[in-house]
Amino acid sequence: MNKPLVSIIVPVYNVQAYLDRCIQSLLNQTLKEIEIILVDDDSPDNCPQICDSYAKKDYRIKVIHKKNEGLGLARNSGLELATGEYIAFVDSDDYVDLTMYENLYNTAKRYELDTVFSNFKIQNNNKIHIIQQQKEFKIFRDTEIINDLLLNMIATDVSVKKERLIDMSVWRAIYSKNIISQYNIKFESERLFISEDIIFHIDYCSHAKAIGLVPHAYYYYTVNINSLTKKIRTDRFKMSKVLHEEIIRRGLLNGLPQLVIQRADRFFIGYARSNIRNLCKSNLSYTKKREVVLDICKDKYWEKIYSRYPIKKMPLSHRIFLRCIKNHSFIILYLLSNLK
């Protein structure tokens, strides 16, 4: 087998109902020079056996069986084994268009790009809709990667209503293996940082020279109610504080401009707003909702945000929500969260 052009890393955990669909979409890629690395993260169902079965049928499939450590560290295990010119990541309950990696690879080579992002589609039951973040082909080079891409991946400018212009998910792109290896770029555990993808992108984009965004949607993200990211957790605010501090620390360490602090603050505010809305809409008891939301509102961590973030420049709806947090107005937060 010649050296693969793209190594596709697939962490596998408790996705028995989805795994065949995922693997089939990779095996049938129009780009044949690929390797598929299935990382069994000590899955409790039949996924380990399914992985081994596919490895026996196709030489391009490699299987790693490891103790359970979570998504981020499973990806790292795949990186250690990957030999491709580019790296891709796929979540095992999702699937991809059969032309995805041929098109992304050809685009990368034609324009000498370190990374190519695509749009994606969300599948919820039998309904599919496209997340059209990029409407035309665009290339970011040198300082544009930080100022126009990465900062807008963390969060938008204070006056913009949309939370971010560029999605932070790693599964919709291919990445230069050379950059990842040269700078020893790894994923952090999502058990430590609730969004490990943004940390990866801060490290990676700081060293990239050219990144492209294509308007086509090749990745199918499946709404899986059993996914960890879909479950209601009462510790998300606590973890978002840790992530907020790490975005600032990692950003400044990688030479990002001071503006990263304001974007990180915007990220934190938006995350708290989303967290409160999800809690208020959840099946927790009203008493529990009130308790958790008020704990968020009263947290002393907000003081540093209020002291430096330009609240008066925020969109009106965002400003109202933040004012309710500051005033501990649970009933209004509850009503706002449940508005259609």
C-alpha positions in Angstrom: 0.0 0.0 0.0 1.3 3.4 -0.9 1.4 6.1 1.7 -2.2 7.3 2.2 -3.1 10.8 1.2 -5.6 11.2 4.1 -5.8 9.4 7.4 -9.3 9.4 8.9 -9.4 9.0 12.6 -12.7 7.7 14.1 -13.1 7.5 17.9 -15.7 4.7 18.6 -17.8 4.5 21.8 -21.3 3.1 22.3 -22.4 3.8 18.7 -23.5 0.3 17.6 -26.5 1.6 15.7 -24.5 4.1 13.7 -21.1 2.5 13.2 -21.8 0.6 10.0 -23.2 3.6 8.2 -20.1 5.7 9.3 -17.5 3.1 8.1 -19.3 2.4 4.8 -19.3 6.1 4.0 -15.5 6.1 4.5 -14.8 2.8 2.7 -16.7 4.0 -0.4 -14.8 7.3 -0.7 -13.9 8.3 -4.3 -10.4 9.0 -2.9 -9.1 5.5 -2.5 -5.7 6.4 -1.0 -6.9 6.7 2.5 -6.4 4.9 5.8 -9.2 4.6 8.4 -8.1 4.4 12.0 -10.9 3.1 14.3 -10.2 3.9 17.9 -12.3 1.7 20.2 -12.4 3.7 23.4 -13.4 0.6 25.4 -16.9 0.6 24.0 -19.3 -1.5 26.1 -21.5 -2.7 23.1 -20.6 -4.7 20.0 -18.5 -1.9 18.4 -15.1 -3.5 19.2 -16.2 -6.6 17.3 -17.6 -4.6 14.4 -14.3 -2.7 14.1 -12.2 -5.9 14.0 -14.6 -7.4 11.4 -14.1 -4.5 9.1 -10.3 -4.6 9.6 -10.2 -8.1 8.3 -12.1 -7.1 5.1 -10.1 -4.0 4.1 -6.4 -3.4 4.5 -6.9 0.3 4.8 -8.6 -0.1 8.2 -6.5 0.0 11.4 -8.0 -0.7 14.8 -6.9 0.5 18.2 -8.4 -0.9 21.3 -7.7 1.3 24.4 -9.0 2.0 27.8 -11.8 4.6 28.0 -10.4 8.1 28.3 -12.8 10.1 26.1 -13.0 11.6 22.6 -10.0 13.9 22.7 -7.5 11.3 23.9 -8.9 8.7 21.5 -8.2 11.1 18.7 -4.6 11.4 20.0 -4.2 7.7 19.9 -5.2 7.8 16.2 -2.7 10.6 15.5 0.1 8.4 16.8 -0.7 5.8 14.2 -1.6 8.1 11.3 0.7 8.2 8.3 -1.3 10.3 5.8 -0.4 13.6 4.3 -3.5 15.1 5.8 -5.6 14.1 8.8 -9.3 14.0 9.1 -11.6 13.4 12.1 -15.0 11.8 12.0 -17.4 11.1 14.9 -18.6 7.6 14.7 -22.3 8.4 14.9 -22.0 10.7 11.8 -21.2 10.0 8.2 -19.7 11.8 5.2 -20.4 12.4 1.5 -18.6 9.9 -0.7 -16.7 12.6 -2.5 -15.7 14.5 0.7 -12.0 13.7 1.0 -11.2 13.7 -2.8 -12.6 17.2 -3.1 -11.0 18.5 0.1 -7.6 16.9 -0.8 -7.7 18.2 -4.4 -8.5 21.7 -3.2 -5.7 21.6 -0.7 -3.2 20.5 -3.3 -4.4 22.9 -6.0 -4.2 26.0 -3.8 -1.3 24.8 -1.5 -3.5 24.9 1.6 -2.7 23.5 5.1 -6.3 22.9 5.8 -9.7 22.9 4.0 -13.0 23.3 5.8 -16.4 22.4 4.4 -19.9 23.3 5.3 -22.0 20.5 6.9 -25.5 19.1 7.2 -27.4 18.3 10.3 -29.6 15.2 10.3 -32.3 15.0 12.9 -34.4 11.9 12.4 -35.3 12.0 8.7 -34.8 15.7 8.2 -31.6 17.1 6.9 -30.6 20.8 6.6 -27.4 22.5 5.6 -25.4 24.8 7.8 -24.3 27.2 5.1 -21.6 29.2 7.0 -19.5 29.6 3.9 -21.3 30.7 0.7 -18.2 31.0 -1.6 -14.7 29.6 -1.8 -12.4 31.6 0.4 -8.7 31.4 1.4 -7.2 32.9 4.5 -3.4 33.4 4.5 -0.9 34.4 7.1 -2.3 37.0 9.6 -5.8 36.6 8.1 -5.9 33.1 9.7 -5.8 34.6 13.2 -7.7 37.9 12.6 -10.4 36.8 10.3 -10.8 33.0 10.9 -9.6 31.9 14.3 -11.0 34.9 16.3 -14.3 34.5 14.5 -14.2 30.8 15.4 -13.9 31.7 19.1 -16.6 34.3 18.9 -17.8 37.3 16.9 -17.2 41.0 17.6 -19.2 42.4 20.5 -21.9 44.1 18.3 -22.7 41.1 16.1 -25.8 39.1 17.0 -24.5 35.7 15.7 -22.3 33.9 18.2 -19.6 32.9 15.8 -19.1 33.1 12.0 -17.0 29.9 11.7 -17.9 26.6 13.3 -15.1 25.2 15.6 -15.8 21.5 14.9 -12.7 19.6 13.6 -14.7 16.9 11.8 -15.5 19.1 8.8 -11.9 19.5 7.6 -8.6 18.0 6.7 -5.4 19.1 8.4 -1.7 19.1 7.5 -0.1 16.1 9.2 3.3 17.9 8.9 2.0 20.9 11.1 0.5 18.5 13.7 3.7 16.5 13.9 6.2 19.4 13.8 4.5 21.3 16.6 3.3 18.3 18.5 -0.3 19.4 18.4 -2.7 17.2 20.5 -6.2 17.2 21.7 -7.0 18.0 25.3 -9.5 15.8 27.2 -13.1 17.0 27.0 -13.3 15.9 30.6 -11.0 18.8 31.3 -12.1 21.3 28.7 -15.7 21.1 27.6 -14.8 22.1 24.0 -11.5 20.5 23.1 -11.9 21.5 19.4 -11.4 25.2 20.0 -8.2 24.5 22.0 -6.9 22.3 19.1 -7.7 25.1 16.6 -5.9 27.8 18.6 -2.8 25.6 18.6 -3.1 24.5 15.0 -4.1 27.8 13.3 -1.2 29.6 15.0 1.2 27.7 12.8 -0.9 27.4 9.6 0.0 29.5 6.5 -3.0 29.0 4.3 -6.5 27.7 5.1 -9.4 27.4 2.7 -13.2 27.3 3.2 -15.3 25.6 0.5 -19.1 26.3 0.1 -20.0 22.6 -0.3 -21.5 20.6 2.6 -19.9 17.2 2.8 -20.3 16.2 6.4 -23.5 14.8 8.0 -23.8 15.5 11.7 -26.3 13.3 13.3 -28.4 14.5 16.3 -27.8 11.6 18.7 -29.8 12.0 21.9 -27.4 9.6 23.6 -24.4 11.7 22.8 -22.5 13.3 25.7 -22.9 16.7 24.2 -26.7 16.4 24.2 -27.2 15.4 27.8 -28.2 18.0 30.4 -25.4 18.5 32.8 -25.4 20.9 35.8 -21.6 21.3 35.8 -21.3 23.0 32.3 -20.9 26.5 33.8 -18.1 25.3 36.0 -16.4 23.8 33.0 -17.0 26.8 30.9 -15.0 28.9 33.4 -12.0 26.6 33.0 -12.3 26.7 29.2 -12.6 30.5 29.2 -9.4 30.8 31.1 -7.6 28.3 28.8 -8.7 30.0 25.6 -7.1 33.3 26.9 -4.0 31.5 28.2 -3.5 29.4 25.1 -4.3 32.3 22.8 -1.8 34.7 24.3 0.8 31.9 24.5 0.4 31.3 20.8 0.9 35.0 20.0 -2.8 35.9 19.4 -3.6 39.7 19.7 -5.1 41.0 23.0 -8.4 41.0 21.2 -8.6 37.3 22.0 -9.6 38.3 25.6 -12.7 40.1 24.4 -13.6 37.2 22.0 -13.1 34.7 24.9 -15.3 36.8 27.1 -17.9 36.8 24.3 -17.5 33.0 24.1 -18.1 32.7 27.8 -21.2 35.0 27.8 -22.7 33.1 24.9 -22.0 29.7 26.5 -23.6 30.8 29.7 -26.7 32.1 27.9 -27.0 28.8 26.0 -26.4 26.8 29.2 -29.2 28.7 31.0 -31.6 28.3 28.1 -31.0 24.5 28.0 -31.4 24.2 31.7 -34.7 26.1 31.7 -36.0 23.9 28.8 -34.8 20.7 30.4 -36.8 18.1 32.2 -35.2 19.0 35.5 -37.7 20.1 38.2 -38.5 23.8 38.4 -36.9 23.9 41.8 -33.7 22.4 40.5 -33.6 24.7 37.4 -34.0 27.7 39.7 -31.2 26.5 42.0 -28.7 25.8 39.2 -29.4 28.9 37.2 -29.2 31.2 40.3 -25.9 29.5 41.2 -24.7 30.6 37.7 -26.0 34.1 38.1 -24.4 34.6 41.5 -21.0 33.2 40.6 -18.2 35.7 41.5 -16.5 34.8 38.2 -18.9 37.3 36.4 -17.2 40.2 38.1 -14.2 40.1 35.7 -16.5 39.9 32.8 -18.7 42.9 33.9 -15.6 44.9 34.6 -14.0 44.8 31.1 -16.6 43.7 28.5 -18.3 46.5 26.5 -21.8 45.5 27.5 -23.4 48.7 26.0 -22.2 47.6 22.5 -24.0 44.2 22.7 -27.1 43.5 20.6 -30.2 44.4 22.6 -31.5 40.9 23.2 -28.0 39.8 24.4 -27.8 42.8 26.6 -31.2 42.1 28.2 -30.3 38.5 28.9 -27.0 39.5 30.5 -28.7 42.2 32.6 -31.0 39.5 33.9 -28.0 37.3 34.9 -26.4 40.2 36.7 -29.7 41.0 38.6 -30.3 37.3 39.4 -33.7 37.5 37.6 -34.5 33.9 37.3 -38.2 34.2 36.4 -37.4 36.5 33.4 -34.5 34.2 32.4 -36.9 31.3 32.5 -39.5 33.1 30.4 -37.0 34.3 27.9 -35.5 30.8 27.6 -38.8 29.2 26.8 -39.9 31.7 24.2 -40.1 30.2 20.8 
